[in-house]
Amino acid sequence: MKEEMREAVKKEMRKAMKREIRNAAVMILAFVLIGTVMTGCSAYMKSQRSTTQETEQVVTGEETKQGAAGEETKQGAVKEETKSADKDTAAAETEEETAQAAESYEDNFAVDSEAAEAFAEKIKKAVAKKDLEALAELTAFPVYVGLPEAGVIETKEDFLKLGADAVFTEELLDSIEKADIKNFRPSMAGFPVSDGRTASINFGVADGKLAINGINY
C-alpha cells in the first residue's frame, strides 16, 4: 500500500514538473515574440523616419530648384525689359536726330510753308498762354524786342527778366491771335506773325533752324 502511494506521489510530482517546464517554455517563447515584435516596430519606425526625411529633402531640393529657376526667369525678364528700353531710347534719339537733320535749313527760302505754319502755331500757343519761358525757347539770341526799356536782348535770362506783363501787351496778344499763318511767303527778313498791324513776331532761319528773331510793337 505504501509503495503504491509513493508511486502515485512520484507521478504527481513528475506531472507538476512537466507543467512548470511547459509554462516556463511558453513564457520564454512569449518574451522572444515580444522582443521580435518590438525590434520590428523600432526598425519600421526608423525606416519611416528615414523615408520622411528623404522625401522632405527631395521636396526642399525641388523647391530650391524651382525658386532658382523663378529667380533666373525674373532676372531674364528684367534684362529683356532693360534691353527693350535701351532700344526704344536709341530709336527715339535716332528719330530726333533725323528730325533735326531734316529741319536744318540753309536760309528762309529753303523753308516750306508747312514747316513755317507749324512754327508759327507754336508762337501763337505761347503768346495765348502768356508763357514767356516757351516763347524764349523758340527764340534765337540776341533778339530785338521793340520795347522802350529793351532793344537788343543778348541772352535768354535777360529776356525772361523783362517779364510776361511787359512782353505780352494787349496789342501783341490781339495781333498774334488774329494772325493768318496760312501760305507764308519767305523773304530775307523771315516770316511775320501778325494781323497786319504794328505788333508782330518775326521768325526765320538761325543756325539752320527756325527761331524768333524779332518782336515788334
C-alpha positions in Angstrom: 0.0 0.0 0.0 2.8 2.4 0.9 4.6 1.5 -2.2 1.6 2.4 -4.3 1.2 5.7 -2.6 4.9 6.6 -3.2 4.5 5.8 -6.9 1.4 7.9 -7.0 3.2 10.9 -5.4 6.1 10.5 -7.8 3.8 10.6 -10.8 2.1 13.7 -9.5 5.5 15.3 -8.9 6.6 14.4 -12.5 3.4 15.9 -13.9 3.9 19.1 -11.9 7.5 19.4 -13.1 6.3 18.9 -16.7 3.7 21.6 -16.3 6.3 24.1 -14.8 8.7 23.3 -17.6 5.9 23.8 -20.2 4.8 27.1 -18.6 8.4 28.3 -18.5 8.9 27.4 -22.2 5.7 29.3 -23.0 6.9 32.4 -21.1 10.3 32.3 -22.8 8.6 32.0 -26.2 6.3 34.9 -25.3 9.3 37.1 -24.4 11.1 36.1 -27.6 8.0 37.0 -29.6 7.5 40.3 -27.8 11.2 41.2 -28.4 10.9 40.3 -32.1 7.8 42.5 -32.4 9.4 45.4 -30.6 12.5 45.1 -32.8 10.4 45.0 -35.9 8.4 48.1 -34.8 11.6 50.0 -34.0 13.1 49.2 -37.4 9.8 50.2 -39.1 9.7 53.5 -37.3 13.3 54.2 -38.2 12.5 53.3 -41.8 9.5 55.6 -41.8 11.6 58.5 -40.4 14.3 57.9 -42.9 11.7 57.9 -45.8 10.1 61.1 -44.5 13.4 62.8 -44.2 14.4 61.8 -47.7 11.0 63.0 -49.0 11.4 66.3 -47.3 14.9 66.7 -48.7 13.6 65.9 -52.2 10.8 68.4 -51.8 13.1 71.0 -50.4 15.6 70.4 -53.2 12.8 70.7 -55.8 11.5 73.9 -54.2 15.1 75.3 -54.2 15.4 74.4 -57.9 12.0 76.0 -58.7 12.9 79.1 -56.7 16.2 79.4 -58.5 14.5 78.9 -61.9 11.9 81.5 -61.0 14.6 84.0 -60.0 16.5 83.4 -63.2 13.3 83.9 -65.1 12.7 87.2 -63.3 16.2 88.4 -63.9 15.9 87.4 -67.6 12.7 89.4 -67.9 14.3 92.4 -66.3 17.3 92.2 -68.7 14.9 91.9 -71.6 12.9 94.9 -70.4 16.2 96.9 -70.0 17.4 95.9 -73.5 14.0 96.9 -74.9 14.0 100.3 -73.1 17.6 100.9 -74.4 16.5 100.1 -77.9 13.5 102.4 -77.6 15.7 105.2 -76.3 18.2 104.7 -79.0 15.4 104.6 -81.6 13.9 107.8 -80.2 17.3 109.5 -80.2 17.8 108.4 -83.8 14.4 109.7 -84.8 15.1 113.0 -83.1 18.5 113.4 -84.8 16.9 112.6 -88.1 14.1 115.1 -87.5 16.7 117.7 -86.5 18.7 117.0 -89.6 15.5 117.2 -91.7 14.7 120.6 -90.2 18.0 122.1 -90.9 17.6 124.9 -93.5 20.2 126.9 -95.5 18.1 130.1 -95.5 14.5 131.3 -95.2 13.8 130.4 -98.8 14.5 126.7 -98.1 11.6 126.6 -95.5 8.4 125.1 -96.9 5.0 126.6 -96.0 4.0 123.6 -93.7 7.1 124.0 -91.5 6.6 127.7 -91.3 3.0 127.3 -90.3 3.8 124.7 -87.7 6.4 127.0 -86.1 4.0 130.0 -86.2 1.4 127.8 -84.4 3.9 127.3 -81.6 4.3 131.0 -81.3 0.5 131.6 -81.2 0.1 129.0 -78.4 2.9 130.5 -76.3 1.5 134.0 -76.7 -2.1 132.9 -76.0 -0.9 131.4 -72.7 1.4 134.3 -71.9 4.2 131.7 -71.5 7.4 133.7 -71.6 9.5 130.6 -71.0 8.0 128.8 -74.0 8.5 131.9 -76.1 12.1 132.1 -75.0 12.6 128.5 -76.1 11.5 129.5 -79.6 13.8 132.5 -79.7 17.4 132.9 -81.1 19.6 135.3 -79.1 20.5 138.1 -79.4 16.9 139.2 -80.4 15.4 142.5 -81.0 12.4 143.4 -78.7 10.8 146.7 -79.6 10.0 147.9 -76.0 11.4 151.2 -74.8 13.4 149.6 -72.0 14.5 146.6 -74.1 16.1 146.9 -77.6 18.5 144.1 -78.4 18.4 141.3 -75.7 21.5 139.3 -75.6 20.5 136.2 -73.6 17.5 134.2 -72.6 18.0 135.2 -69.0 17.8 138.9 -69.8 14.7 138.2 -72.0 12.9 136.4 -69.0 13.8 139.4 -66.8 11.6 141.6 -69.0 8.6 139.8 -67.5 5.4 138.5 -69.1 3.4 141.6 -68.4 5.8 143.8 -70.3 6.3 141.5 -73.3 2.7 140.3 -73.8 0.9 143.7 -74.4 -2.7 143.8 -75.3 -1.8 144.9 -78.8 0.6 142.0 -79.3 -1.9 139.4 -77.9 -4.6 140.7 -80.2 -2.4 140.8 -83.2 -0.9 137.3 -82.8 -4.4 135.8 -82.0 -5.8 137.2 -85.3 -2.7 136.4 -87.4 -3.2 134.4 -90.6 -0.4 131.8 -90.6 -1.5 130.0 -93.8 0.5 130.3 -97.0 3.6 132.1 -95.7 5.8 133.7 -98.3 9.5 133.6 -97.4 11.6 136.7 -97.6 15.1 137.8 -96.5 13.6 139.2 -93.3 11.8 135.9 -92.5 8.1 135.2 -91.7 6.0 137.8 -89.8 3.2 136.5 -87.4 0.8 139.4 -87.3 -2.7 140.6 -88.2 -1.1 143.2 -90.4 -0.9 146.0 -87.9 2.1 147.2 -85.9 2.6 144.5 -83.4 4.2 141.3 -84.7 6.6 138.5 -84.0 9.1 137.7 -86.8 10.9 134.4 -87.2 13.4 133.0 -89.7 16.3 130.6 -90.1 19.1 130.9 -87.5 21.9 128.4 -87.4 19.9 126.1 -89.7 16.7 126.1 -87.6 13.6 128.3 -87.3 13.7 130.8 -84.5 12.2 134.1 -83.4 14.5 137.0 -84.4 12.3 140.0 -83.5 9.3 141.2 -81.5 7.8 144.5 -82.8 5.2 146.7 -81.1 
